[in-house]
Amino acid sequence: MNTNDLYLTNKIDIHCETETKSWECPICKEETSRIHQSTSRVLRDLNMGSREVYLHLTTRQFYCSNCHHYFHEELPFASPNEGHTYRQSDFMFLVAQQQSYARSAVILNMHPKTVERAILSKCEEMINVTENYAKVKRLGIDEQSHKKGKKDYICVLTDLDNGTIVDMLPDRKKETLVQHFQSLGKEFCAQITDISCDNWQTYINVAKECFPNANIILDRFHFTKQLNEGLSDYLTEVKSILKPLLNNSKDFSKLKKVVNVQYHKLSDEQFD
């Protein structure tokens, strides 16, 4: 990598180019030096002190005359589809361990979605996602908000048999979930025997569409919540009916307490 120009302001712009004159075709493994076209890229790199560093470089698309394949040269320090270097991505991951994506984005002066994608990608590298998916038989689907009060959800997929997180998706939209599960293949979808989720209709529809052999089970938290809400509504209705028959509100409180006690734990007096 040759450095051509260096500009210093409140940020540092480094203009550079690769030294390699030819590249190996990934298909036929033949060397080629025939350049089809060039593309300019700007990559965010680690800061130097308080100054942000940007690498300005030109990447080349080669043409292989042997197999007629077009391909881009690879950079050892950056992904072909990202606007930052690998070491900047590592730094983003360290920063985001201590605070939310939004707060990390302010510190890094980057877009929150860029930080989010980098963190999710790093997590996939750290855990063997493919291997983990192969072991899953009973899958939990839930969401978590990473912006308090904003309802900006990520989707969390869990192996219910060992209680570990298998994967995280950037949102909980139906199209995102369906596309993700279908990309894992029919064999994976067929191996799932149970899906645990809340009563949100999108999760239920996705489970029906993607997992033909799975039983859909409402998770315990949401099932208990719905049960308690139903019981509370019922007691409110009962109170309005029994109000003329009760001496005071304490009598109803005693009744409500009895209703909430498990059947086998009732005393003889409560049972009567």
N, C-alpha and C positions, 0 to 999 in steps of 0.2 A: 504494500500500500504506500503510494507516494503522496506527500502533502504538498499541494501547490500554493495555497494561499491561507493566511490566517488573519481574521479580522477580530479586533477587540473593541467591544462597546460594553453595554450592560450584559451582553451575552458574548459567547465565543463561537464564531462560525469558522469551521475548518473545511476547506475544499480539498478533496483528495480523489485518487483514482487507484484502481487495482493494477498491479504490475504484470499479472498473468496475461500472456499473449494468446494462449490457446486453452481449450477446455475439453475434458473427456465427456463424450456423449453418454448420458445415463442409460441409453437403450442398447447401443451396440458396442460401447466402450472404446470407440475410435476417437483419436484426438482431432479436433477441428479448430481452425483459427478464423473461420469465415463468420463475420459478424453480420447479422440480419438487421438489427436495430439497437438503439441505445435508449435507456430511460433514466431520467434524473430522480434521485431519491434524497430525502432529508431525514436523518436519523437523530433522535434525541439520545445523548450519551450522558454519562455521569457528570455532575457539576464539577467545576474547578473553583473551589471556594464558594462564593455566593453567585458566581456566574453560571448560567446554563450553557451547555455545550451542544452544538449541532454539527453533525457531519454531513457535508454536501458531497455527494458522489454520483457517479454515473455507472449504472449496471448495464451489462450487455446481454443481448439475446443472440445466441449462436445458432448457426444452421449446420447440420451434419449432412454432407453430400452422400455419405455412405448409406444411411437409412432414412434420409429426408425428414429428420426430426428437428423441431425447433425447441430450444431450451434456454433458460436463463442461468447465468453463472451464479454460484452460491457464495454467500459471504460467511466466513467462519464466526463472525461476531454478531450476526443479526438474522432474524427470521425473514423470509422473503415477503411476508404479508404484514409485517408490523412496522411502525414508525419509530421504533427505539431499539437500542442494542440489548443483547442478552444481559449485560451487567447492569444496565438501567432497569431492566425488568426485575432482576434480583433485588435491587435497592427498593423498588416499588413494593415488592413482597414484604421486605423487612419493615417498611414504614406502615403498611396496611395491617400488620399484626397488632399494632397498638391502638388503632382507631378505625373509624368507618371509612368507606370508599370516598365519601364526600369530603371528609376532613383530610384524608390522605391526598386527594386531588388538589386541595388548596395548598398544602405543604409542598407538593411536587410541581405545582403550576401546570397540571395536566387535566384533561377531561375525566370526570368520574367514571364514565363508561370505559375509557382506555385503561384506567387503573383496575376496574373490575375484570375486564377481559384478561389482563396480564396475571391477576391473582388466580383466576380460575384455571388458566393455562398452566401456571406454576403448580397448582394443587394436583392437576392431572399428571404432571411429571413426577411428583413426589409419591403419589400412590399409583399402583398398577391398576388403572381403571379397567382395562380389558380383562385382566385376571379376576378382579373382584366381581365384575358382571357375570362371568362364567359360573360363579359359585352361587349366585342369588336364585332362590326358589320362591321366597316370600318377600315382596317388595313394599316398602312404605313410601308414600308420596306426601310431602308436607311442604309448607312454605315458611320463609323467615323474612321479615322486613329489615333491611339494612339502613333504612332512613326513617328514624322514629317519627311516626305520625304522618308519613307521606304515602304509605301503602305501596312502596316500591319494593316488590317481593322478588326474592330468588327462590327457586324450587330445590328442595333437598330430597334426595333419594337415599333410602336407608335399607340395609339388609336386616330384616326383622329377626332372623335367626341368631345373629351375633351382635345386633345393636350398633353396627358401624355404618358410617356414612359412605355410600358407594360413589356418589357423584353429586354435583351441584349444577343447576342450569340457570342461565341469566334471568329468566322470568318464568311465570307459570301459565303463559298463554297456551291455548289448546294446540295451535299450529306448531309451537316450539316443542311441546312434549311429544306430539305424534311424530314429527320429523325425527326427533332424537331416538325414540324407541324403534321406529322402523329402520333407522340407520344401523341399529345393533343386530338386525337380521331376524328372520322368522324363527330360527332355532331358539334364540334368546326369548322371544315373546312366547313361544310355546312352552318353555320350561317353567314359567311363572305360574305357581299354583294359587297364590293368594295376593291380593292387593289391599293394603290398609291405607285409608285416607279419611279426610273429613267429608262432610256431606255437600261440599261444593260440587255443583253439577258438572263443571268442566273436568274435574278429576274422574268422576264416575263415567262420563262419556269417553274419555281417553282410555280408561281401563277396559271398557266394553269393546272399543275399536281395536286396541292393540294387543290385548291378552285374552285369546279365545278360551283358554283353559283355566282362567283364574276366577276364584271367588272374590267378590268385592265386600270388604268388611269395614264398617265404620270404626275408626280408632276409638279407644276407650275414653279418652278425654272428651271428645265431641259427643260421643254417645251419652256419657254421664251428664254433660252440660245440657243436652236436649231433654234428657229425662228429668233433671232438676227444674228446668224451665216449665216443662209440662206439668210437673207436680205443683209448682208454685202457682201457675194459672188455675189449676184445679182447686187448690186450697182457697184462693181468692174468691172463686165462685161459691165454694162451700160456705165460706164466712158470710157472704151476703145472704145465703139461704138460712143459715143457723143464727144469724145475728139476733132475731127476735126471741130466740130460745135461750140465749146465753146471758148470764148475769152480768159479766164484764169481759173485757178483752183478755184477761188472764186465762179464762176458761178456753178461749180459742188458742192461745199460746201453748197451753198444755196439750190440746188436740194436735197442733202442728208438730210438737215435739214427738208425740207418739207416732205420728205418720212417718216421721223421718227415721225412726228406730227400725233396725232390721227385725224381721218377724221372729227369728229364733232368740232374739235378745230381749223381747218384751217381758216385763214382770207380770205376775198374775193380775195385779191391779190394773196395769196398762192394757192387758189383753181383754179384760172385762169392759 
